[in-house]
Amino acid sequence: MRLATYNIEWFANLFDRKDELIIDDSWSGRHDVTKAQQIEAIAKVLTAIDADAVLVVEAPNTGKSQNTVRALQNFAETFDLRTGEAVMGFANDTHQELALLYDPLALTVRHDPKDGSHQAPRFDQVFHIDLDVDASEDQVQFSKPPMELAVQTKDGNHFRLIGAHLKSKAPHGAESRDEAIRISIANRRKQLAQAIWLGRRIKAHLAADEQVILLGDLNDGPGLDQFENLFGRSSVEILLQSGVFDPHADAAFRSKPGDGPSTARFFRPDSGGYLEALLDYIMISDGLRDRRPDWRIWHPYHDPACRDAGDLQEALLTASDHFPVTLDLEL
């Protein structure tokens, strides 16, 4: 079985208000890329990775007239993808939903957000935690609530799949250096709280003897910014300590800054170069590590097969600023 996580930048812009694809030469949200070009590139990438299920991060919008599941299934039907069914969790207000495209012949999937406790509530509820050591509880909510799914394979294996998109640490809206620092610290504090919340939910599933796969864009990794030292650890470390494993995260902690694996590539207008970052992960519980797991980052330059396949390399660069991560697992 192959699982994938893929953050598709500005995916929502490619659909009209009735969730039909806008296949024309108007500009997409990506720089110097038309909607038709991005749509074709996304289809090429999804066809190439050929996963049984794909977590789509920044999936099309659900709103007054739009529906994420309908949009994704329209996309799959248009390009004859075998991942023809879609499921999502709690809708949000950001126009960036979390949803799973999957092959119904390989998997049975349902949204199953089990009730939690005060220490680990459901992701559509409020998490109480003291963020700044002032002896008073802060209230934390997800702008993009993680998606908890119950999954069964065609061979009868069960596991819990959690799709997540943690809050970005970037100081959006800052008008001065001091304000940027203040926003960055507040954002990191909230992101760490979200990771603690997520980790507690993972531990609850593991305590119930359930296997867990956590995948998505965690917007964090070792050594990505100077505020990590201020708080002592990254949100990725918090999640790894909850009982899950990802070899790319492990490699990054053992690498020098800039030498580790990368799942995203962002243009830096100030320097004219690119920033590489490890942001996307597939973490598995210990009980799945004997199922011959094999991870792969479909990076257009670092993965030899992607680099040598010109059409696929171009599609990866055109489709998004993130690249897919896949996990092959004997289930």
C-alpha positions in Angstrom: 0.0 0.0 0.0 1.2 3.5 -0.8 0.2 6.6 1.2 1.1 10.1 0.2 0.9 13.7 1.6 1.0 16.6 -0.8 0.5 20.3 -0.1 -0.8 21.7 -3.4 -0.4 25.5 -3.4 -3.4 27.6 -4.4 -5.4 24.5 -5.3 -8.7 26.2 -4.5 -8.0 28.8 -7.2 -8.3 26.2 -9.9 -12.1 25.6 -9.3 -15.1 27.8 -9.9 -18.0 28.3 -7.4 -19.6 25.0 -8.7 -16.3 23.1 -8.1 -15.7 22.7 -11.8 -12.1 23.0 -13.0 -11.1 26.3 -14.6 -8.9 25.0 -17.4 -7.8 28.2 -19.2 -4.9 30.5 -19.6 -5.7 32.8 -16.7 -3.1 33.1 -14.0 -3.2 30.6 -11.1 -2.0 31.6 -7.6 1.5 30.4 -8.6 3.9 32.9 -10.1 3.9 32.9 -13.9 1.8 29.7 -14.1 -1.6 29.5 -15.7 -4.5 27.5 -14.3 -4.3 25.1 -17.2 -0.6 24.6 -16.7 -0.9 24.0 -12.9 -3.9 21.6 -13.4 -2.0 19.5 -15.9 1.1 19.4 -13.7 -0.9 18.3 -10.6 -2.5 15.5 -12.6 0.9 14.4 -13.9 2.3 14.3 -10.4 -0.7 12.4 -8.9 -0.6 9.9 -11.7 3.2 9.4 -11.3 3.1 8.8 -7.5 0.1 6.4 -8.0 -0.8 6.3 -4.3 -3.7 4.3 -2.8 -4.5 7.4 -0.8 -3.2 11.0 -0.9 -3.7 13.5 1.9 -4.3 16.8 0.1 -3.1 19.7 2.2 -4.5 23.1 1.1 -7.4 21.2 -0.7 -10.2 23.1 -2.5 -12.6 25.1 -0.4 -15.8 24.1 1.3 -18.2 27.1 1.7 -21.7 28.3 0.8 -21.6 26.9 -2.7 -18.3 25.0 -2.9 -17.6 21.5 -1.6 -14.1 20.0 -1.1 -15.1 16.4 -1.7 -17.0 17.2 -4.9 -14.1 19.3 -6.2 -11.5 16.6 -5.6 -13.7 13.9 -7.1 -14.3 16.0 -10.1 -10.6 16.4 -10.5 -10.0 12.6 -10.2 -12.8 11.9 -12.7 -11.4 14.4 -15.2 -8.0 12.7 -15.2 -9.1 9.2 -14.6 -7.3 8.8 -11.3 -7.9 5.6 -9.4 -8.2 7.7 -6.2 -11.7 8.5 -7.2 -13.2 8.9 -3.7 -12.6 11.7 -1.3 -13.3 12.3 2.4 -12.6 15.3 4.6 -12.9 16.2 8.3 -14.0 19.5 9.8 -14.3 22.3 7.4 -12.5 25.6 8.1 -12.6 29.2 7.1 -9.2 29.5 5.5 -10.0 28.2 2.0 -7.3 25.5 2.7 -9.0 22.3 3.7 -7.6 18.9 4.6 -9.0 16.0 2.6 -8.0 12.5 1.5 -8.3 11.2 -2.0 -8.3 7.4 -2.0 -8.9 4.3 -4.1 -12.1 2.7 -2.8 -11.0 -0.7 -4.1 -8.0 -0.6 -1.8 -9.3 1.2 1.3 -12.4 1.9 3.3 -12.2 5.3 4.9 -14.5 7.3 7.2 -14.1 10.5 9.3 -14.1 9.3 12.9 -13.2 12.0 15.4 -13.5 10.1 18.7 -14.5 12.1 21.7 -11.5 13.1 23.8 -10.8 14.4 27.3 -9.9 17.8 28.8 -6.3 16.9 28.2 -6.8 15.9 24.6 -10.1 17.1 23.2 -11.4 16.7 19.7 -9.7 18.9 17.1 -12.8 21.0 16.5 -12.9 21.9 20.2 -10.7 24.1 22.5 -7.4 23.0 24.1 -6.5 24.5 27.5 -2.8 24.9 28.2 -0.5 27.4 30.0 1.6 28.7 27.1 3.6 31.3 28.9 4.1 29.9 32.4 1.8 32.5 34.1 -0.3 30.0 36.0 -3.3 30.7 33.9 -4.7 28.5 31.1 -4.7 29.7 27.5 -7.3 28.6 25.0 -5.9 27.2 21.8 -8.0 26.3 18.7 -7.0 25.0 15.3 -7.6 27.3 12.3 -7.3 24.1 10.3 -8.5 21.2 12.5 -6.6 18.0 11.9 -8.6 15.2 10.2 -8.9 11.9 12.1 -9.9 8.9 9.9 -10.6 5.3 10.6 -9.0 3.2 7.7 -9.4 -0.4 6.8 -7.3 -2.0 4.0 -8.8 -4.6 1.6 -6.8 -7.2 3.6 -8.7 -6.2 6.8 -5.9 -4.2 8.5 -7.1 -1.3 10.6 -5.3 1.9 11.5 -5.9 5.5 12.4 -4.9 8.2 9.9 -4.4 11.8 11.1 -3.9 14.5 8.5 -2.6 17.8 9.8 -1.5 21.3 8.7 0.0 23.1 11.7 0.0 26.9 11.9 2.8 28.7 10.0 5.4 30.5 12.1 5.8 33.3 9.5 5.1 36.8 10.8 2.5 37.7 8.2 1.2 41.3 8.5 4.2 42.6 10.5 5.1 46.2 9.7 8.3 46.4 11.7 11.1 44.2 12.9 9.9 44.3 16.5 6.4 43.4 15.4 7.7 40.5 13.3 9.6 39.1 16.3 6.5 39.4 18.5 4.3 37.7 15.9 6.9 35.0 15.3 7.1 34.1 19.0 3.4 34.1 19.4 2.9 31.9 16.3 5.6 29.4 17.5 4.0 29.3 20.9 0.7 28.4 19.4 2.2 25.9 17.0 4.0 24.1 19.9 0.6 24.0 21.7 -1.0 22.5 18.7 1.8 19.9 18.5 1.3 19.0 22.2 -2.5 18.6 21.6 -1.8 16.5 18.5 0.7 14.4 20.4 -1.7 13.7 23.2 -4.3 12.5 20.7 -1.8 10.1 19.2 -0.9 8.8 22.7 -4.6 8.2 23.4 -4.9 6.1 20.2 -1.8 4.1 21.0 -3.0 3.5 24.5 -6.2 2.0 22.9 -3.9 -0.4 21.0 -4.5 1.4 17.7 -1.8 1.9 15.1 -1.4 5.5 13.9 -0.2 7.2 10.8 0.3 11.0 11.1 0.9 12.8 7.8 0.8 16.4 6.5 2.5 19.8 6.5 3.8 20.5 10.0 5.3 23.8 9.0 8.3 23.0 11.2 11.5 21.0 11.5 14.8 21.1 13.3 16.8 24.3 12.9 14.3 26.2 10.7 14.4 29.4 12.7 16.1 31.1 15.6 13.1 30.9 17.9 13.5 27.1 18.2 16.3 27.7 20.7 14.0 30.0 22.7 11.5 27.2 23.3 14.0 24.4 23.5 12.4 22.1 20.9 10.5 22.1 17.6 6.9 20.8 17.2 8.3 17.9 15.2 10.3 16.8 18.2 7.2 17.0 20.3 5.3 14.7 17.9 8.2 12.2 17.6 8.1 11.9 21.4 4.5 10.9 21.3 5.4 7.5 19.8 5.7 8.0 16.0 8.7 7.9 13.6 9.7 9.5 10.4 13.2 8.8 8.9 13.5 12.2 7.2 12.9 14.0 10.5 15.5 11.7 12.2 18.0 12.5 9.4 17.3 16.2 9.7 18.2 16.2 13.4 21.5 14.6 12.6 22.4 16.9 9.7 23.9 20.3 9.5 21.5 23.1 8.6 20.9 23.0 4.9 22.2 19.5 4.4 19.2 17.5 5.4 16.2 16.3 3.3 13.8 18.8 1.9 10.1 18.7 0.9 9.5 22.3 -0.2 11.3 25.0 -2.2 10.5 28.7 -1.9 11.8 31.6 -4.1 13.6 34.3 -2.1 13.1 37.6 -4.0 15.7 39.3 -1.8 18.5 37.1 -2.9 17.1 35.6 -6.1 17.7 32.1 -4.8 15.6 29.4 -3.2 15.0 28.3 0.4 14.8 24.5 0.9 12.8 23.2 3.9 11.7 19.9 5.4 8.0 20.6 6.2 6.0 17.6 5.1 6.1 14.3 7.0 4.6 10.8 7.2 5.0 9.5 10.8 4.1 6.0 11.8 3.6 4.3 15.2 6.1 1.7 16.3 3.7 -1.2 15.6 3.9 -0.4 11.9 7.7 -0.3 11.6 7.9 -4.0 11.0 5.7 -3.7 7.9 8.7 -2.9 5.6 8.0 0.9 5.4 9.8 2.8 2.6 9.6 6.6 2.5 10.3 8.8 -0.5 10.4 12.5 -1.1 9.5 13.2 -4.8 12.0 16.1 -5.0 12.6 17.4 -8.6 16.3 17.8 -8.0 17.3 15.5 -5.1 15.4 12.4 -6.2 17.3 10.8 -9.1 14.3 9.4 -10.8 12.4 12.7 -10.7 15.5 14.6 -11.8 16.0 12.3 -14.8 12.4 12.3 -15.9 12.1 15.7 -17.5 8.3 15.9 -17.8 7.9 14.8 -14.1 10.5 17.2 -12.9 8.8 20.1 -14.7 5.4 19.0 -13.4 6.7 18.9 -9.8 8.1 22.5 -10.1 4.9 23.8 -11.8 2.3 22.1 -9.6 3.3 23.4 -6.1 6.1 24.8 -3.9 5.9 21.6 -1.9 6.7 18.1 -3.2 4.9 14.8 -2.4 6.1 12.4 0.3 5.1 8.8 -0.1 5.2 5.8 2.2 5.0 2.2 1.0 3.8 -0.2 3.7 2.9 -3.8 3.7 -0.7 -3.6 5.0 
